[in-house]
Amino acid sequence: MRLQSRALVWRAIHLPQRRTLCGKSKEYDIVIVGGGLVGASLCAGLVQSQLPCKIALVEPNLQRLLSNSKEKSGEAVPLRTSTINPASQQWLKKLKIWELLDSQEVAAFARMKVWDSTSGSSLVFHASEVGMESLGFVVANDDLLRGCYQRLQRSLQSTQSQIDFFDSGVDDFHWYFSQSGFTKWPRLVLKDQNELHGRVVVAADGSNSTTRKSANIPWFSHYYQQRAVVLTVRTEKLHRTAWQRFLSTGPIALLPMAGVNISNVVWSTTELEASILCSASKETLVKELNNAFLGAVNLHKDSDTEEYPPSISEILRGPASFPLYLGHASEYVKERLVLVGDAAHSVHPLAGQGVNLGFADAQCLVELFENAWMTGRDFGELSLLLQYQRKRLPKNLLMLAALHSLETFFSFQFGPVSFIRGLGMSLLGGLIPAKKAIIDFASGKI
């Protein structure tokens, strides 16, 4: 009862001015635009926090996502995967999403090997070296999304939060500016003719965010002149190592997946080579992949060596490709607006950090809204949202800069640079404290 009374007082303080509205108009405390992994996990986090607020989740593919949450898709072999770091795993455990993934959907890896095709130098990371059980987990995006929506549907019956799902895109945004920023609640006109007013709008609609664009937030973008080619493959033997080799055209990674000898390949390469690979036969693709990972190395099928990745024997799904961009918004917030995930930042996939940065954004925002509720503050207050920006923007920029520098450093094939790169990798391989710092950074601990 005390919580309900507090909710009534909070709503009385922060209710908007009355408006005369036409059509189907609804008011919400939080409107989330985008129901992908970051938007769905944010919504689940808000429900799990038991904030007595009204939430709208707007996603044009929502009906399909909700339907898929009822039972596993008939698609046996997934194509798109995410590499989940330990910090993101803890967040998903807290939301009780992780427990909805069974052992057939998660592949943990405790070892990672990175090597340079030019110098031949390599760097190996072991979870045991830094007192960890795993360096990360590979999960199909569809399985993660299904877990998010299953948790949402199961949690709603036992919480005070109210969520309305809108299977629609946004047709128009109306922001109300004054000298101090937004004053009135933003108004979103959906393609299905619904009209939403939100105390705060959260943009989780990806790097091409229409929400961000409508608010005129500048976006810095750099095209790498590369495309990522994604495939699901079968290997000659089971492995639980994440392999990454830097080629002259870009990095290629082989990541273990749940299942019998199944792995995911992410090959970042030139536009021309990506086009050739996507049009090649499966037999040719197998040869090209093995050559990219193994070169002139001849491995026996019964070899137990962990020096090189296992041979690829079959293409199970793919290829598909997408362009690679670095992107970052000049600011993450305005009054009554906040950007999360790829709507705020987009990074090179070479370290699989994109979704982890988004999950960290979502977790930070949930904690901020919890604190705002406890202190009676308006969710859309600019001074409140700036706390989120101060916490997340520097960390995201640091990761963005680190990945961009790594990609640039390995793209140089000039002799002296290759020598320095190889020497550096060799020296770093023997420095456990330095390797621990790298693992902590990639794991979300820093």
N, C-alpha and C positions, 0 to 999 in steps of 0.2 A: 504494500500500500504506500509506503514511503517513497518508493521508486516511482510509482504512478503519479503521486502528488508532485514530485519533483519534475516529472515530465510535463505536467500541466502548467506549472509555473514557468518552466523553460520555454514552452511553446507560447505562452502568453507574452513573455518578454520579447521573443524574436519573431512573432507573427508578422507577415508583410502587410502593407497597406491593402485595403480591400480594392478589388478591381472589378470592373464590369467586363466579362469575357464571353465570347461567343464560341460555340462548338464544344467539344469535349475537353475541358480544361481541368488539370489536376495539379496539386501542389505537393512538393516533396522536400524533405530535408537534404537529401543527397540524390543527384541524378548522375548515374554512371553511363557514359557514352562509350560503348565498346565492351563486348562480352567474351573476349578472348581469354587467354590464360591469366593475364594481369588483372583485367577488369573483373573476371569471375572470382579470382582469389581475393580481390579487394572486397567484393560483395560478401563472400563467405566470411571474411575477417570481421566485417561490420556486423553480420548476423551473430557470429560467435561471441563478439564482445557484448552482446545483449543490450546495445544501445536502443532505447525506445524511440526509434526514428523511422520515418517513411523513406523508402529507397525505391528508385526507379532504375531498372537496368534496360538500356536501349541497345539492341543488337539485331541487325537485319537477318542474321542466320540463327536467331534464337530458337525457333521452333525445331530446327534440326538438332541443335545442341541439347535441348531439353528431351527430345525423343531419344537421342543416343544415350542419355544418362540413365535411361530405364534398363537398358541391357547392352552388352558389349556388341559393337558393330561386327557384321559378318566378315569384314575385311581381315583376313588372316595375317597379312604381313604389312605393317605400317611403313610409311615412307618418311614422314617428318617426325623428328625426335628432338628432345631437349636434354641437355646435360645439366643435371641438377647438382649444385654444390651443397656441401653440408649445411650451410646457413639456410638455404632455401628448403632443404629437407626438414630442418627443425621447424620452420615456419609452417610448412604443409602438415607436419605432425601436430602442431598446436591447433591447427584448423580441423584436425581429424580427417583430412583428405588423404594423407599418406596411407592410413589404415585401410582405405577403400581400394588400394592397388594391391593385387596379389603377387605372389612370387613369379608368376608367368608374365608380369608386365614391367618388372624392374630389373635392370642389370647393373650391379655395382662393379666398380673397378678400383683396385687398390694400387695399380701401377700405371705409369704413363711414360712413354718414351718419345722424345722429340729429337729428330736428327736432320742434319743439313745435307742435301744431295751434292752440294758443291765441294764442301770441305770434308765431308764424311764424319764430322764430329757429332756427338750425340750427348743427350742429357736425359737421365732416368730419374723419375721421382717414385718413391715408395711410400705408401701411407704409414708403414711401420717405422720409417725413419723419423717421423714427427709425432708418433704416438696416436695415429688415427687408424680406424678400421678401413675406411674407404676414402678415396680422393673425390669421388663423385658417383652419380647414378645416371644411367641413360634410360629415359622413359619416352614412349610414344606420346606425341602431343594429344592425340585423340583420347588416350587413356587418362591423361592428366585432366583434360577438359571434362571427361565423363565423371571423374572423381569430384571435381569442383561442383558440378551441377547436382550430382547425387547428394553431396553434403548440404548444398543450399536447400534442396527439397526436403531433406530429412530434418534439418535444423529449424526450418520456419515454423513447424508445429509447436515447438517448445521454447520459442523466444518471443520477446516483445517487439522485435523489428517486424516491419511490414514491407514486403517487396512486391512491386508490380513489374511484370515482365512485358516489354514491348518489342514484338517481332517486327521491327521497322527501322529504317534509316531516318536521319534527320533531314528535313527539307529546308529548314531555315532556322537561323539563330538570331536572337535579339538580345544584345547586350546594352545595358543602360549606363552610359558614361557620365561622369561629372568631373570637376577639377580634382576630386579625391579618388576617382576610379569608379567602379561599379557601385550603384546605390540600390536600385530596385533588384528584385530577383530576376535572373536571366529567364528568357522565355524561349522554349524550343518547340518548333512546329514540326511534327513528324510526318512522314510520307503517308501514314495511315490516317491523317487528319487529327490525331490527338495533339493536344497542346499541353506542354509540361512547364511548370515553373519550379525552379530549384533554388533552395537556399545556397547550395554550392553545386557546381557542375564539375565532374571529374572526367577529363579527356583521357580515355584509354583506347582510342581508336587508331593506334598504329602510327608509323612514321609519316604517313600521308594524311595525318589527322585533319579532317574538315573542321573539327572543333577549334583546334589551334589556329588554323587559317582564318576562321571567321572572327576570331578575337585579335587578328593582326599581330600575332606574336612572331617576330622574325625567326627564321630557321636557317642555320648554317648547314650546308650539305656539300660533301665531297664524293664524287663518283670514282671508285677505284679502277675503272676500266676493266672490271672483272665480273664474272658470274659464278655463282656457286652451283655446282652440279651435284644433285643428291640422288643416292641410290641405296637400296637395301639388297644385301648380298649374302650368299652362303659361303663360308670358308671351309677349308679342308679339315680344320680341327677347331675345337673350342678354345677360346681365349678370353681372358678377363683383364686385358691391358688396353689402354687407350693409346693408339699409335698416331703420330703426326710427323709427316715428312715435308720439309720445305723444298719445293722444286723451284726452278728458275721462273716458272709462270705463276707460282703461288702455292700455298700449303694444301696438302691433302691429308685427311684424317680418316682412320678406321676405328669405329667405336663399337664395343660389344653391346649386343641387345639381348633381351630375354628370348629364349628359344634355343633350338638345336643349331649351334654353329651359325647363328645369324648376326650380322653386323650392319651398321649404317656407315655409309661413305659420304663425306662432304668434301668435294674437290673444288677449291677456288682457283680459277684459271682465267685465261684471256677469253674475250667474247668469241673469237674465232674458234679456239679449241673447244669451248663449251658447245658451240653450234655443231661442231663435228662429232663430239661425243654423244650429243642428244639424238643425232640422226644415225649413229652407228648401229650395227647389229649387236645382239647380246654376246655373240662369240668374240667379236672385235673388242667390245667393252671389257670383257674378262681379261683379254690379253693386255689392253692398255692399262687397266687397273693394276695388274700384277707387275707390269713394267714400271709403273709409277711408284709402287711401294718397294719393290724388290730389285729393280734394275737388272744387273747381271747375276744376282745371287740365285743360286739353284738350291732350293730347299727340298729335302726328302719329306714325304708325307708323314713318315713316322718320327720325324725329328722333334725333339723336346726343347729345342733352343728357344730362348726368349729374346734373342738378339734381333730378330726380324719378325714382322707380322706373318700370320699364316697365309698361305696362298688362297686366292679367291677362286671358287669353282663354279659359281652360278649367280646370275642376276635374278633376284626374286621380284623386285619392283623398281620402277623408274627406267630411265633417268628423268628428272625434272630439274629446272634451273631457275634461278632468280638473280637479279642484279645486286651488286654489293655497294652499299653506301655507308659513309660515315655521316651522321647527322646529329645536330644538337640545337635545342631551342635557346634563345637568348635569355629567357626567363621561364621559370616553371609555374609561376602563379600570377594571377591578377585577382582583384577582389571578386569573390564568388566563382573563381575558376582555378583549377589546378591540373597540371599535366603529370601523367604517370607512364611508365614503360616506354615503348617506342615512340609515343607521342611527344616525349621529352628528349629522348636520346636514342640513337641507333648506332650499333658498333659492328665491327668486322666479326664474322663468326668463328675466327680461328681458335678462340679459347672457349667458345660456347657460353659466353657470359651474358648475352642479351636478356634472356628471360630471368636470370638471377638478379640482374639490376632492377628489372621490373618488379619482381617479388619483393625486393628490399624497399622499393618505393611504396608498394602497397602496404607493407607492414608498418612503415614509418607513418603513413597517413592514417591508418587505423588507430595507432597509438596517439596521434595528435588529436583525432576526433574524440577519443576516450577522455583525454585530458580536458578538452574543451567542454565536454558534457559535464565533467565533475566540477569545473569552475564556472559553469553557466555562460560560456562564451558562444557567440554565433559561429557556426561552422565556416561561414563564408567570409569572415572578417580577415582583411588583408594582413594585419599584423600577426594573426594566428597562422595563416598559410605561409607567410614568410619564414616561419620556423621550419616548416617542411623544406623549403628551398635552401635554407642555410645548412640543413643536415644532408640533403641528398645531392645537391648540385656539385659541391666539391668532390665528393666520392665518385660520382658518375663521370665527371670530367677527368679525374685521375685514371680511372679504368679506360676511358676512351683514349686518352693520350698514350697510355701504356700499350694498348693493343695497336694503335696506329703506328707508334714508333717501332714495335716489333715487326709489323707487316712491312714497313718501309726498310728496316734494317736487313731483313732477310731477302728483300727484293733486289738488293745490290749484288751483282755478280762480278764486280771489279775485284781483281786478284787480291790486293792488300786488304780490302774489306772482308773478303771471304776468309783470309788468314786470321784476321783479328776476331772474326765471328767464331771460327773454329777453336781458336785459343781460349776465348772467353767461355765457351761451352765446356771445354775440357777442364778448365780451372774451376768453374762453378760446380761441376759434377762432384768434386771432393769436398765442397763446403756445405756441411749439413745445416748450419745456422742460416746461410743465404738461401738454401733450398726451402727451409722451413718458412722463411719470410715470404717467398714466392707462393708457396702452398697456402699460407694464411691469407694472403691477398686474394688469391683466386677462390678460396673457400668462403670468402665473405666475412672473415674475422676482423679484417682491418678496415 
